[in-house]
Amino acid sequence: MVAAAADLCRKPLRHGVIPQGQMPAAGQPLVEVCLRLETRTSLGERLPEQDLELEVYRSGSGLNLTLAWYLQEQRPMLWHGNHPVWMDACGQRCPPPEDGAPLEALARRLRALLVNG
């Protein structure tokens, strides 16, 4: 579901999902999960500079997520709860990067899938 959403929002890139840490057991409620989205071209060539880290977690009754470039800590990250917020490496609000629209679309799609799922 996560890879398909990333494929749709970040065309023409293709994605694989690798769990980072412990995944919740089947039937257990989602508390927190961290995933790495590995990126490839449509021909299968790896693009590690486009890899993303996705963290999904509950805060109160809400579902939040963060998306960040996996190997590029200096790039802004996206926090998405009820609305998107871009933050720099110091945690301060910043404008979205030029290539941030597909990540915002991915965050909206994932929240909709997970909340309504």
Secondary structure, 3 states (H helix, E strand, C coil): CHHHHHHHHCCCCEEEEEECCCCCCCCCCCCEEEEEEEEECCCCCECHHHCEEEEEEEECCEEEEEEEECCCCCCCEEEECCCEEEECCCCCECCCCCCCHHHHHHHHHHHHHHHHC
